[in-house]
Amino acid sequence: SEAKKRKAEMKEARRKRNIERIERKMAAVARDRAWAERLAELQKRESEMKEAAA
């Protein structure tokens, strides 16, 4: 029974680690997308400013 307990604990720990890893990856993707959107917005504004100045 001791071995079963250890096995169950290890399984739970592995599951938690995997969940944390996935959450970190999802956060990284969200940051990357937000950065790309900000970059596109800045480029759009820059081109509008150039057109207004021309």
Secondary structure, DSSP 8 states (H G I E B T S, - for coil): -HHHHHHHHHHHHHHHHHHHHHHHHHHHHHHHHHHHHHHHHHHHHHHHHHHHH-
